Amino acid sequence: MIDFPGARAPDRQRWVDAFGVGIRVHEWGDESAPPLLLVHGGFDFARTYDVFAPILADNGWRCIGWDHRGHGDSEHATLYSFEADVRDAVAVFDSVTKEPMPVIAHSKGGSMMLQLAEIAPHRFSKMVNIDGMPSPRRHLDVQGHERTMMMENAVGDWLSHRRRIHDAVRKPGTIDELAARRGRMNPRLPMEWLRYLVTVGAREDEDGWRWKIDPSLRFGGFGPWRHSWAVSALPALSVPMLGLLGLEPEEMGWGTHPEQLEPYLPADARLIAFEDAGHFVHIEKPHEVADLVLDFLN
């Protein structure tokens, strides 16, 4: 295990059965403390909160994160969809309480929670959305084109992809090699952090380390879904929301700017932009973001 300043492993881990798929849940903090749910982004896993979650836990919260299906330690599935991830989230919610809870969600997780809050606002007390609010502009969510609907050829392409890679495994490498690969998508994060992530988000096989993420997953593979759908849910959002944006451009970021979102925000939503942070603002600035979150929750 590689240490990283401030990083702390979860205090507890458990399983949730989400309609036949095992979802791995990780918890930081006193089990009797008020619950606070943490939702990670696409191609991430709950242990990316290993620095941020302990800060919140040490301030009186029971932080609960989970690995989405096909990510981290959760089970892989035959097929994936955005709706399946939202249903898995409900299963985790139910495993904690049926009462409203505050939720912190990043990137794809933020868009998932906007969708869930639109149809089940009674499950939320407050929401912190970290760079999970795509802009209403046209967005190329699959390389080279915008997928406006799942046409027959798109479905066929996805099923053909599944047939081609049904027995695929991820390429092995050393800790430094896997960290370097992730660094191409997370260029603003320090190598020390990326090396730490390998030890908690990959497994060590005889021929090297491999990320645990299902090799069948690919960008644009969580659909059918459009980025603008997440934005269209904002005006009717009845849950108090704190929105955080990192404005430094990154490959995994949405490229969203405050002026694009402001016409869609409900009256009581607050939006804060960081000029000097990228898509992973809660990892770049964990204490600054935690202070904002704690003030909002309290």
Backbone bond lengths (Angstrom), bond angles and torsions (degrees), N, CA, C in turn:
res aa  C-N    CA-C-N  psi(-1)  N-CA   C-N-CA  omega(-1)  CA-C   N-CA-C  phi
1 M - - - 1.472 - - 1.513 110.05 -
2 I 1.315 116.77 134.07 1.462 123.06 176.63 1.524 108.20 -97.65
3 D 1.312 116.81 132.07 1.463 120.94 178.83 1.524 110.28 -85.11
4 F 1.338 115.39 151.56 1.464 122.09 173.01 1.517 106.79 -139.14
5 P 1.334 118.59 135.82 1.464 120.78 -176.26 1.532 112.57 -54.27
6 G 1.317 116.18 124.81 1.464 121.75 177.39 1.512 114.67 87.05
7 A 1.332 118.21 -13.76 1.473 120.24 -178.01 1.523 109.95 -76.26
8 R 1.331 115.46 138.47 1.456 120.76 -179.43 1.521 109.29 -142.20
9 A 1.309 115.83 131.38 1.461 120.24 178.36 1.526 110.19 -65.46
10 P 1.326 118.14 155.27 1.465 120.91 177.76 1.529 111.32 -58.48
11 D 1.322 115.46 149.28 1.462 121.00 176.85 1.527 111.52 -76.05
12 R 1.334 116.74 -27.28 1.460 121.37 -178.70 1.527 109.18 -145.90
13 Q 1.309 115.48 152.01 1.458 121.64 173.17 1.520 108.53 -137.67
14 R 1.330 116.45 146.54 1.461 120.19 -178.72 1.528 108.89 -155.02
15 W 1.319 115.85 174.82 1.460 122.02 179.81 1.523 110.36 -113.36
16 V 1.315 116.23 145.77 1.460 123.29 170.75 1.521 107.63 -124.09
17 D 1.324 116.40 131.63 1.461 121.03 176.15 1.522 108.34 -85.62
18 A 1.327 116.36 109.38 1.465 121.58 -179.89 1.524 108.42 -104.58
19 F 1.333 115.65 83.88 1.459 121.37 175.92 1.525 111.16 56.38
20 G 1.333 115.79 42.04 1.453 121.21 175.77 1.513 115.30 97.73
21 V 1.324 118.45 -7.72 1.462 122.51 177.26 1.520 108.37 -109.04
22 G 1.323 116.79 127.50 1.456 120.69 179.56 1.515 111.80 -77.06
23 I 1.320 117.07 121.65 1.457 123.53 -179.39 1.524 108.61 -108.70
24 R 1.310 116.78 125.02 1.466 122.43 -178.37 1.522 109.48 -87.17
25 V 1.327 115.57 125.86 1.465 122.77 -177.39 1.531 108.90 -111.83
26 H 1.312 116.18 138.51 1.464 123.16 -179.18 1.529 108.19 -123.88
27 E 1.338 116.52 137.21 1.467 120.20 -177.05 1.522 111.05 -131.48
28 W 1.343 114.24 137.80 1.454 122.41 173.20 1.533 107.96 -119.27
29 G 1.330 116.39 138.83 1.457 119.89 174.72 1.510 113.29 103.88
30 D 1.333 114.65 172.88 1.459 122.69 -178.44 1.529 109.73 -63.26
31 E 1.327 116.14 131.00 1.460 120.49 -178.00 1.518 112.56 -64.09
32 S 1.333 117.30 -21.07 1.468 120.61 -179.99 1.528 112.53 -91.90
33 A 1.324 117.96 -3.15 1.470 121.77 179.97 1.524 109.86 -74.64
34 P 1.341 118.06 160.86 1.467 120.06 177.69 1.527 110.93 -62.23
35 P 1.343 117.14 138.84 1.460 119.98 -175.33 1.527 112.79 -77.02
36 L 1.328 115.13 146.73 1.460 124.09 177.00 1.525 106.78 -140.49
37 L 1.327 116.75 116.79 1.457 120.58 -175.68 1.527 111.36 -88.49
38 L 1.343 116.14 140.41 1.460 123.38 179.60 1.524 108.42 -120.16
39 V 1.322 117.35 124.31 1.462 122.13 -176.01 1.530 108.57 -117.36
40 H 1.335 116.92 121.53 1.463 120.13 -177.99 1.523 111.27 -85.48
41 G 1.323 116.13 175.19 1.455 122.26 -178.87 1.519 112.42 -96.47
42 G 1.327 115.56 -178.48 1.448 121.41 179.93 1.523 111.98 -65.87
43 F 1.327 116.39 140.35 1.461 123.98 -179.07 1.527 111.94 62.66
44 D 1.319 116.20 22.42 1.460 122.83 174.22 1.524 108.62 -116.71
45 F 1.311 116.85 -165.53 1.460 122.77 179.40 1.516 106.92 -162.14
46 A 1.328 117.25 164.32 1.467 121.09 -171.99 1.520 113.23 -61.36
47 R 1.339 117.58 -28.47 1.455 120.10 -177.61 1.531 112.65 -70.08
48 T 1.328 118.45 -6.70 1.469 119.48 171.37 1.531 110.62 -67.27
49 Y 1.331 117.56 -10.21 1.469 122.44 175.80 1.527 112.03 -93.40
50 D 1.325 119.45 13.52 1.467 122.36 -173.03 1.531 113.98 -62.94
51 V 1.321 118.99 -20.99 1.469 121.20 174.10 1.525 110.24 -97.90
52 F 1.316 116.51 -45.35 1.465 121.65 -174.99 1.529 112.03 -67.52
53 A 1.336 117.76 -45.12 1.464 121.23 -176.79 1.526 113.00 -62.35
54 P 1.345 119.83 -43.77 1.462 118.29 179.18 1.527 113.92 -61.16
55 I 1.318 117.56 -31.53 1.472 119.73 177.18 1.524 109.58 -62.10
56 L 1.324 116.62 -45.22 1.464 120.97 179.55 1.526 110.91 -69.09
57 A 1.342 116.20 -39.39 1.469 119.93 179.37 1.521 111.14 -63.02
58 D 1.327 116.43 -38.95 1.467 119.97 179.63 1.527 111.86 -70.19
59 N 1.325 116.69 -10.41 1.463 121.09 176.48 1.532 111.37 -106.27
60 G 1.334 115.88 24.01 1.460 119.43 168.19 1.504 117.11 98.28
61 W 1.344 118.70 15.46 1.458 120.46 -178.86 1.521 111.47 -113.22
62 R 1.303 116.62 147.54 1.468 122.92 169.18 1.526 106.96 -94.32
63 C 1.317 116.35 101.34 1.460 122.01 -174.54 1.531 109.81 -87.85
64 I 1.321 116.07 127.22 1.460 122.33 -174.18 1.521 108.96 -125.67
65 G 1.316 116.00 113.65 1.460 121.11 175.69 1.522 109.86 -119.50
66 W 1.309 115.95 161.26 1.460 119.49 177.44 1.523 110.02 -143.25
67 D 1.334 115.05 152.79 1.453 121.23 174.95 1.520 109.01 -84.43
68 H 1.326 116.94 124.81 1.463 119.48 176.85 1.529 109.70 -61.40
69 R 1.308 116.50 155.97 1.463 120.06 178.79 1.535 110.01 -53.37
70 G 1.326 115.93 135.07 1.457 120.20 -178.53 1.514 114.26 81.79
71 H 1.326 117.75 -3.09 1.458 123.04 -179.41 1.534 109.48 -117.10
72 G 1.315 116.61 151.23 1.458 120.58 173.98 1.516 112.38 53.21
73 D 1.335 115.58 -131.62 1.463 121.32 -176.17 1.524 113.33 -94.21
74 S 1.338 118.08 0.99 1.464 119.58 177.32 1.522 110.13 -73.70
75 E 1.324 115.41 160.00 1.458 119.75 -178.45 1.525 111.44 -71.06
76 H 1.317 114.71 153.53 1.455 120.85 174.19 1.528 109.14 -81.96
77 A 1.319 116.09 156.19 1.459 121.13 -179.38 1.523 109.54 -121.31
78 T 1.322 116.33 164.08 1.458 120.30 178.90 1.520 110.75 -67.95
79 L 1.327 116.70 -43.21 1.459 122.85 176.78 1.523 108.44 -136.26
80 Y 1.329 115.35 160.91 1.460 121.27 -178.01 1.522 109.92 -127.21
81 S 1.313 115.87 150.04 1.458 121.13 174.52 1.517 108.97 -156.12
82 F 1.325 115.27 158.25 1.458 121.70 178.01 1.530 109.95 -60.44
83 E 1.338 115.71 -41.51 1.460 119.89 -178.81 1.525 111.77 -64.43
84 A 1.336 117.13 -36.07 1.461 120.13 178.10 1.517 110.49 -64.09
85 D 1.336 117.11 -39.67 1.463 120.00 177.51 1.524 111.07 -63.22
86 V 1.335 117.12 -38.44 1.462 120.22 178.90 1.527 110.18 -66.98
87 R 1.336 117.60 -40.31 1.474 120.22 177.47 1.531 110.53 -63.94
88 D 1.340 116.58 -39.42 1.465 119.45 176.86 1.522 110.33 -60.49
89 A 1.327 116.19 -39.26 1.462 120.10 178.78 1.523 110.80 -60.58
90 V 1.322 116.95 -41.77 1.468 120.78 178.58 1.526 110.29 -61.44
91 A 1.324 116.80 -38.63 1.467 120.04 178.59 1.525 110.79 -62.92
92 V 1.327 116.67 -39.47 1.466 119.92 177.43 1.519 109.98 -68.66
93 F 1.334 117.66 -44.89 1.463 120.71 175.62 1.527 110.12 -51.18
94 D 1.346 115.95 -49.96 1.464 120.97 -176.30 1.521 111.96 -62.94
95 S 1.350 117.14 -29.24 1.463 120.03 -179.15 1.522 112.20 -73.29
96 V 1.333 116.10 -12.55 1.470 120.89 -179.46 1.527 110.38 -102.15
97 T 1.316 116.50 -56.76 1.459 122.16 -179.12 1.519 109.28 -169.24
98 K 1.327 116.10 159.53 1.467 121.12 172.37 1.529 110.87 -94.02
99 E 1.328 116.99 -2.90 1.463 121.60 179.34 1.534 110.31 -81.09
100 P 1.332 118.18 159.93 1.468 120.69 177.52 1.531 110.90 -62.05
101 M 1.330 115.84 142.70 1.465 121.64 179.88 1.520 110.03 -134.92
102 P 1.336 117.44 152.86 1.465 119.40 171.68 1.525 110.03 -77.65
103 V 1.329 116.04 148.73 1.461 122.34 -176.17 1.520 109.13 -134.28
104 I 1.334 115.77 135.78 1.460 122.60 171.02 1.519 106.66 -114.32
105 A 1.335 117.36 126.57 1.455 119.88 -174.44 1.522 110.33 -137.81
106 H 1.341 115.75 139.03 1.454 122.10 -176.10 1.531 110.95 -115.66
107 S 1.326 116.58 137.05 1.460 123.76 170.18 1.526 111.76 55.46
108 K 1.340 117.75 -124.74 1.460 120.88 178.14 1.525 110.84 -53.81
109 G 1.348 117.16 -36.85 1.454 120.45 176.98 1.517 112.06 -60.46
110 G 1.345 116.71 -36.59 1.454 120.51 177.40 1.514 112.11 -64.10
111 S 1.335 116.76 -41.91 1.462 120.12 177.44 1.528 111.13 -66.89
112 M 1.332 116.66 -37.92 1.467 120.09 175.55 1.523 110.90 -58.37
113 M 1.334 116.08 -44.94 1.462 119.46 -176.41 1.514 111.86 -71.97
114 L 1.333 118.55 -29.90 1.458 119.96 173.30 1.527 110.18 -62.66
115 Q 1.324 116.30 -41.21 1.462 119.82 178.73 1.520 111.12 -66.22
116 L 1.335 116.47 -43.55 1.461 119.24 -179.49 1.525 111.11 -67.07
117 A 1.334 117.11 -38.80 1.471 120.42 -179.62 1.519 111.55 -67.71
118 E 1.330 116.79 -25.94 1.462 119.99 177.70 1.523 111.06 -69.67
119 I 1.336 116.55 -37.76 1.470 119.32 -176.16 1.523 113.20 -97.97
120 A 1.338 117.13 -18.75 1.473 120.20 -178.52 1.527 109.84 -141.66
121 P 1.332 118.18 61.69 1.466 120.10 -177.64 1.517 113.40 -62.04
122 H 1.345 116.65 -21.60 1.470 119.85 -178.36 1.518 112.21 -69.88
123 R 1.348 118.46 -9.83 1.461 120.44 178.43 1.529 112.46 -86.52
124 F 1.325 117.48 -7.70 1.457 122.53 -175.36 1.529 111.01 -115.70
125 S 1.326 116.13 141.03 1.457 120.07 167.76 1.526 109.93 -100.60
126 K 1.335 117.38 -41.05 1.461 123.08 175.40 1.525 108.17 -151.07
127 M 1.335 116.14 159.82 1.456 120.65 177.93 1.523 110.37 -134.26
128 V 1.332 115.51 133.77 1.465 121.83 168.84 1.521 106.15 -110.46
129 N 1.315 116.20 118.49 1.459 121.66 -177.84 1.525 108.50 -109.52
130 I 1.353 116.33 111.46 1.462 121.64 -177.48 1.522 109.04 -100.02
131 D 1.305 115.95 102.31 1.471 122.92 176.06 1.528 111.66 50.51
132 G 1.319 115.41 40.83 1.460 120.87 177.01 1.507 111.97 -119.75
133 M 1.344 115.71 29.25 1.461 121.96 -178.83 1.520 108.21 -120.71
134 P 1.316 118.24 88.37 1.457 120.38 -179.48 1.517 111.38 -61.09
135 S 1.316 116.55 150.96 1.463 120.07 178.83 1.523 109.58 -76.09
136 P 1.340 117.47 158.86 1.466 120.20 179.12 1.522 113.44 -75.56
137 R 1.325 118.10 -5.16 1.466 120.55 -180.00 1.521 110.74 -67.81
138 R 1.312 115.07 162.95 1.464 120.80 176.14 1.518 109.24 -59.60
139 H 1.328 116.73 132.82 1.457 121.12 -174.01 1.524 108.81 -130.73
140 L 1.334 116.82 129.87 1.452 121.06 178.85 1.522 108.86 -83.95
141 D 1.331 116.45 90.55 1.463 119.66 -173.52 1.523 112.25 -85.54
142 V 1.302 118.77 -13.24 1.452 123.36 169.60 1.515 105.86 -125.46
143 Q 1.309 117.94 140.90 1.448 121.76 -170.55 1.530 111.62 -50.72
144 G 1.338 114.73 119.84 1.451 120.62 172.24 1.506 116.33 92.18
145 H 1.326 119.45 -11.60 1.455 118.67 179.91 1.517 110.37 -158.40
146 E 1.320 115.04 164.99 1.464 121.00 175.89 1.517 108.76 -97.86
147 R 1.309 116.15 126.75 1.462 120.05 178.93 1.519 107.83 -90.07
148 T 1.319 117.20 100.11 1.449 120.56 -178.08 1.524 112.14 -84.53
149 M 1.306 117.27 -22.00 1.459 120.24 174.86 1.529 108.01 -160.37
150 M 1.337 115.42 159.67 1.452 119.26 179.65 1.524 108.47 -85.78
151 M 1.336 116.32 90.49 1.447 121.03 177.58 1.534 109.52 -78.11
152 E 1.316 115.25 170.74 1.460 120.21 -176.01 1.528 111.84 -56.73
153 N 1.345 116.97 -41.63 1.464 118.82 -177.88 1.517 111.70 -68.06
154 A 1.350 117.96 -32.08 1.463 120.62 178.53 1.523 110.67 -69.00
155 V 1.337 116.65 -41.91 1.458 120.15 177.18 1.524 109.95 -64.43
156 G 1.316 116.59 -43.02 1.457 120.25 178.71 1.516 112.18 -62.15
157 D 1.330 116.01 -39.63 1.468 119.80 178.29 1.522 110.87 -63.09
158 W 1.341 116.13 -41.19 1.471 119.68 -179.57 1.525 110.82 -65.72
159 L 1.333 117.94 -43.33 1.455 120.79 179.94 1.535 110.77 -67.01
160 S 1.333 116.73 -37.01 1.468 119.36 176.27 1.515 110.75 -64.38
161 H 1.321 115.75 -39.33 1.469 120.19 176.43 1.529 110.10 -60.12
162 R 1.323 116.94 -43.77 1.463 120.25 179.94 1.527 110.90 -62.34
163 R 1.333 117.81 -40.18 1.463 120.12 179.32 1.525 111.18 -65.59
164 R 1.331 116.46 -38.53 1.463 119.61 -177.95 1.519 112.59 -67.00
165 I 1.336 116.56 -34.62 1.470 118.81 -170.95 1.529 112.51 -112.56
166 H 1.322 118.52 18.47 1.462 119.69 -173.09 1.526 112.42 -60.23
167 D 1.347 117.38 -27.13 1.460 119.62 179.24 1.528 111.95 -114.64
168 A 1.330 116.63 19.62 1.463 120.40 -177.72 1.526 111.02 -73.25
169 V 1.308 115.90 151.74 1.467 122.26 172.99 1.516 107.97 -128.67
170 R 1.298 115.71 153.43 1.457 119.35 -179.22 1.527 110.71 -71.98
171 K 1.320 114.74 150.33 1.457 121.23 -179.10 1.525 109.96 -66.33
172 P 1.346 117.66 130.11 1.464 119.67 179.58 1.520 111.71 -78.71
173 G 1.319 115.69 165.56 1.451 120.84 176.71 1.510 110.67 -173.85
174 T 1.305 115.03 177.25 1.454 120.05 175.12 1.526 108.98 -78.21
175 I 1.319 116.01 171.19 1.466 119.84 176.13 1.522 110.30 -57.33
176 D 1.339 116.92 -44.05 1.459 120.11 -179.06 1.526 111.74 -66.05
177 E 1.333 117.70 -36.11 1.463 120.10 -179.95 1.522 111.15 -68.19
178 L 1.331 117.40 -43.12 1.458 119.24 177.83 1.525 111.08 -66.42
179 A 1.332 116.08 -38.14 1.465 119.17 177.58 1.518 110.67 -62.93
180 A 1.334 117.18 -39.67 1.459 120.96 179.77 1.525 111.03 -66.12
181 R 1.340 117.00 -38.33 1.472 119.60 177.70 1.521 110.78 -62.06
182 R 1.332 115.34 -45.83 1.468 117.88 179.56 1.520 110.77 -67.92
183 G 1.325 116.47 -31.09 1.454 119.99 179.30 1.510 113.42 -60.86
184 R 1.342 117.72 -24.92 1.461 119.80 178.03 1.525 110.87 -68.73
185 M 1.350 117.22 -27.20 1.464 121.32 176.54 1.524 111.38 -94.78
186 N 1.327 117.56 -22.54 1.470 123.02 -179.65 1.528 109.50 -120.60
187 P 1.332 118.60 61.84 1.467 120.29 -170.92 1.524 114.10 -67.14
188 R 1.320 118.59 -17.95 1.461 120.49 -177.43 1.533 112.81 -90.75
189 L 1.327 117.23 -9.16 1.459 120.32 -176.98 1.522 110.14 -90.77
190 P 1.337 117.96 140.64 1.468 120.69 -175.73 1.523 112.13 -67.48
191 M 1.329 115.82 149.72 1.456 120.63 -179.66 1.527 111.55 -60.64
192 E 1.329 117.41 -32.14 1.465 120.23 178.63 1.536 110.85 -60.73
193 W 1.336 116.33 -39.54 1.459 120.89 178.09 1.525 110.68 -69.37
194 L 1.326 117.13 -42.85 1.456 120.85 -179.33 1.528 111.23 -64.44
195 R 1.323 117.55 -37.48 1.459 120.92 176.88 1.532 110.03 -66.35
196 Y 1.322 116.89 -39.91 1.467 120.63 176.15 1.531 109.93 -61.15
197 L 1.348 117.98 -43.03 1.455 121.47 -179.38 1.522 111.88 -59.45
198 V 1.334 116.44 -36.24 1.465 119.12 179.07 1.527 109.95 -58.79
199 T 1.324 116.99 -41.24 1.471 119.96 -175.36 1.519 112.78 -72.08
200 V 1.341 118.41 -17.59 1.465 120.38 179.35 1.526 112.32 -111.76
201 G 1.337 117.21 -14.39 1.465 120.24 -177.71 1.506 114.33 -117.15
202 A 1.334 116.89 0.85 1.461 121.53 177.35 1.521 108.55 -127.50
203 R 1.311 115.53 167.22 1.463 120.44 176.60 1.526 108.59 -117.60
204 E 1.317 115.64 151.11 1.457 120.39 179.79 1.527 109.50 -99.68
205 D 1.323 116.19 112.85 1.461 122.18 175.66 1.532 109.54 -99.35
206 E 1.309 116.17 178.98 1.458 119.84 -178.73 1.526 112.31 -62.06
207 D 1.339 116.76 -33.26 1.466 119.90 -177.49 1.523 113.43 -98.69
208 G 1.332 118.37 8.63 1.457 120.65 176.68 1.520 112.44 136.63
209 W 1.337 115.04 -172.04 1.461 122.28 -179.56 1.523 109.93 -90.60
210 R 1.347 115.98 145.08 1.460 122.12 175.54 1.522 109.38 -135.57
211 W 1.330 116.61 136.41 1.464 119.25 171.93 1.523 108.62 -61.30
212 K 1.329 116.94 142.57 1.461 121.53 -176.98 1.533 113.12 -78.41
213 I 1.313 118.10 -9.98 1.465 121.22 -176.24 1.525 110.02 -64.35
214 D 1.319 116.27 135.70 1.463 122.74 -178.53 1.534 109.18 -54.01
215 P 1.344 117.83 124.15 1.465 119.86 -178.95 1.520 113.73 -64.89
216 S 1.335 118.33 -13.99 1.467 119.93 178.75 1.521 112.09 -77.43
217 L 1.319 117.40 -16.91 1.464 120.04 -179.93 1.519 110.14 -73.45
218 R 1.308 115.92 142.46 1.461 121.26 177.75 1.521 108.31 -146.31
219 F 1.318 116.58 159.92 1.460 119.98 179.37 1.525 109.35 -60.18
220 G 1.335 114.96 137.29 1.452 119.51 -175.32 1.519 112.41 81.77
221 G 1.337 117.26 5.57 1.457 120.73 -175.43 1.504 114.66 -94.06
222 F 1.335 118.62 14.18 1.460 120.69 -178.84 1.530 111.18 -104.55
223 G 1.328 117.66 7.07 1.453 122.59 -171.98 1.513 112.79 -84.00
224 P 1.351 118.28 -176.04 1.457 125.53 9.38 1.531 112.93 -73.66
225 W 1.319 115.35 131.49 1.455 120.62 -176.05 1.521 108.99 -165.84
226 R 1.327 117.17 144.76 1.461 122.32 176.70 1.508 109.21 -122.27
227 H 1.333 116.09 141.54 1.458 120.57 -179.11 1.526 111.79 -59.53
228 S 1.312 116.72 -36.62 1.460 119.66 -177.59 1.517 112.51 -65.62
229 W 1.334 118.22 -20.89 1.461 120.26 178.83 1.524 110.60 -63.65
230 A 1.329 116.89 -37.69 1.459 119.83 179.37 1.519 110.69 -64.71
231 V 1.328 116.89 -39.89 1.465 120.50 -179.50 1.521 110.52 -68.88
232 S 1.339 116.93 -37.33 1.465 119.37 -178.30 1.520 112.15 -64.06
233 A 1.345 117.30 -19.64 1.463 120.33 179.16 1.525 112.13 -81.19
234 L 1.319 117.66 -16.26 1.463 120.31 -173.50 1.528 114.21 -64.16
235 P 1.344 120.69 -47.47 1.469 119.08 -174.39 1.526 113.87 -58.33
236 A 1.330 117.27 -31.48 1.469 120.43 -177.79 1.518 112.65 -94.10
237 L 1.329 117.44 4.95 1.458 119.54 -177.33 1.525 110.43 -64.50
238 S 1.323 115.51 123.32 1.462 120.06 -178.79 1.518 112.23 -100.04
239 V 1.314 117.18 -1.39 1.456 122.32 -179.08 1.528 109.09 -91.95
240 P 1.327 119.67 129.68 1.473 120.05 175.97 1.531 110.32 -56.19
241 M 1.340 116.48 130.10 1.456 119.71 -173.34 1.527 112.03 -130.97
242 L 1.329 114.85 136.74 1.452 123.21 167.79 1.518 106.72 -108.93
243 G 1.320 116.82 119.04 1.454 121.79 179.21 1.517 110.75 -105.16
244 L 1.328 117.12 133.50 1.454 122.93 179.46 1.526 108.87 -122.03
245 L 1.320 116.51 133.35 1.459 121.82 179.30 1.525 110.10 -125.63
246 G 1.330 116.75 138.31 1.454 122.43 169.36 1.516 107.91 -103.07
247 L 1.331 117.81 122.35 1.464 121.23 -170.63 1.519 114.43 -91.84
248 E 1.338 117.99 -11.28 1.457 119.01 175.90 1.536 108.63 -70.68
249 P 1.337 117.36 127.28 1.474 119.17 -175.99 1.525 112.63 -67.95
250 E 1.337 114.67 138.59 1.466 121.71 177.07 1.520 108.56 -142.85
251 E 1.323 116.10 155.88 1.462 120.96 -177.57 1.518 111.92 -59.82
252 M 1.330 117.90 -37.46 1.462 120.76 -176.94 1.522 112.87 -89.47
253 G 1.332 117.97 -2.30 1.460 121.08 -177.57 1.523 112.28 -82.03
254 W 1.333 115.51 166.58 1.458 121.57 179.47 1.524 112.27 -85.09
255 G 1.334 117.44 -21.16 1.457 120.21 -175.28 1.518 112.67 71.98
256 T 1.326 116.67 27.52 1.465 121.84 -176.87 1.518 110.72 -87.72
257 H 1.347 116.94 138.82 1.466 122.20 177.33 1.530 109.27 -118.84
258 P 1.340 116.84 152.59 1.466 120.35 -174.81 1.522 114.18 -54.36
259 E 1.330 117.18 -40.94 1.463 119.13 -176.38 1.526 112.10 -64.33
260 Q 1.332 117.37 -23.72 1.463 120.18 177.41 1.526 111.48 -75.04
261 L 1.334 116.69 -29.82 1.464 120.89 -175.83 1.526 113.35 -92.21
262 E 1.316 116.98 -29.43 1.465 120.02 -170.54 1.528 113.95 -54.26
263 P 1.348 120.66 -38.49 1.470 118.92 178.32 1.525 113.64 -65.25
264 Y 1.323 118.11 -16.89 1.457 122.07 -175.62 1.528 113.24 -101.40
265 L 1.326 117.24 -11.80 1.457 119.88 -173.59 1.526 111.91 -74.20
266 P 1.330 117.56 139.61 1.469 119.51 172.16 1.519 109.97 -66.37
267 A 1.325 115.67 161.64 1.470 120.44 -170.75 1.521 113.04 -60.92
268 D 1.339 118.43 -33.50 1.457 119.80 -174.42 1.529 113.05 -96.45
269 A 1.330 117.76 8.24 1.465 120.37 177.91 1.529 109.91 -81.93
270 R 1.322 115.46 146.13 1.454 121.46 178.02 1.529 108.28 -118.83
271 L 1.328 116.84 134.49 1.455 121.91 -177.47 1.527 109.35 -123.61
272 I 1.340 115.75 126.81 1.462 121.58 179.90 1.521 108.31 -124.73
273 A 1.323 116.39 129.33 1.461 121.80 -179.74 1.523 110.14 -111.50
274 F 1.322 116.08 140.48 1.463 123.07 177.61 1.524 108.29 -108.33
275 E 1.324 115.92 111.84 1.462 120.29 -179.80 1.525 111.82 -67.36
276 D 1.331 116.72 -28.45 1.465 120.87 -171.59 1.530 112.17 -109.24
277 A 1.337 117.85 28.59 1.468 121.32 178.28 1.516 108.52 -140.21
278 G 1.329 115.48 155.92 1.448 121.02 179.03 1.508 112.74 -102.19
279 H 1.313 115.52 -151.57 1.453 122.51 -173.37 1.529 112.36 -63.00
280 F 1.338 117.48 -30.87 1.465 121.60 -177.33 1.532 110.07 -101.58
281 V 1.320 115.12 56.59 1.459 120.16 -173.76 1.524 111.68 -61.01
282 H 1.330 118.13 -32.77 1.474 121.19 -179.35 1.528 111.53 -72.77
283 I 1.326 117.82 -17.43 1.460 121.39 175.02 1.521 110.22 -92.07
284 E 1.321 117.07 -38.63 1.461 120.79 177.05 1.526 111.62 -66.86
285 K 1.332 116.98 -40.38 1.465 122.36 -174.47 1.534 110.06 -130.44
286 P 1.323 118.33 62.37 1.469 119.68 -172.79 1.514 114.10 -61.50
287 H 1.321 118.46 -41.08 1.467 120.22 -176.74 1.525 111.15 -73.73
288 E 1.327 117.19 -39.97 1.463 119.96 178.81 1.522 110.99 -64.77
289 V 1.322 116.63 -43.95 1.466 120.28 178.43 1.522 110.42 -67.54
290 A 1.324 117.75 -40.25 1.464 120.71 179.57 1.532 110.66 -61.74
291 D 1.321 118.16 -39.12 1.461 120.74 178.36 1.528 110.28 -61.51
292 L 1.334 116.82 -43.14 1.464 120.34 179.06 1.535 110.36 -64.34
293 V 1.317 115.43 -42.62 1.472 120.24 -178.21 1.529 110.68 -66.14
294 L 1.302 116.97 -45.38 1.479 120.33 -179.10 1.514 111.21 -63.22
295 D 1.321 116.88 -39.67 1.472 120.66 177.57 1.529 110.15 -63.56
296 F 1.314 116.78 -41.36 1.467 121.78 179.85 1.526 111.38 -67.36
297 L 1.326 117.15 -42.84 1.467 120.24 -177.51 1.520 112.21 -71.48
298 N 1.312 116.05 -31.31 1.454 119.13 -175.98 1.525 113.00 -89.01
